[in-house]
């Protein structure tokens, strides 16, 4: 029986924008999690239930979704038999403790975001923020979201609060994965690490690549550098993601 695949998106990303990756893998059972329904930083049990895939699964994780995929693999190694990290966040990205979930700083930011949501600021600026996100994060500047989807996702009253929760949750997740990597399981499945160094990513490419190689070394992973892609690899090089999956099948 073929492996089912679960793709965990990154910060402020939608399942719709991974459509080309899905289309390039028609013979694979690839399921993309929806962060608007299940937070990326949710416990593994919630991610598993949301995916509804047959175990063991192959995991793909982009950005902070890479950290979530890593935690799944490291805490439940018998459930994961392949892993593709797509320009994954690093375990050093632990943010600022004074803004961690539940702190006074976090509560203040959440209060402001709730007010902004109630007065319609996300509805007004959310789609524009999405355009900027794609322009900065990709070389192709080609957004796969329709205007209607961008409005419904990024213009929703609670969208900015959702993104804040994802961001702050990812800091704690990075610290947790860092601790887990200090004593990894005996068996680690085959892993491919895709690293984007093009576009806006070129400004920090040296240190970014060094960090990704260090992560790959801990996982005995294969590293593929993508100089023709910025951080949103699924928009610039969906073929590279599909190739990594087929190599591991």
Secondary structure, 3 states (H helix, E strand, C coil): CCCEEEEECCCCCCHHHHHHHHHCCCCCEEEECCCCCCCCCCCHHHHHHHHCCCCCEEEEEECHHHHHHHHHHHHCHHHEEEEEEECCCCCCCCCCHHHCCCCHHHHHHHHHHHHHHHCCHHHHHHHHHHHHHHHHHCCCCCCCCCHHHHHHHHCCCCHHHHHHHHHHHHHHHHHHHHHHHHCCCCCCCEEEEEEECCHHHHHHHHHHHHHHHHHHHHHCCEEEEECCCCCCHHHHCHHHHHHHHHHHC
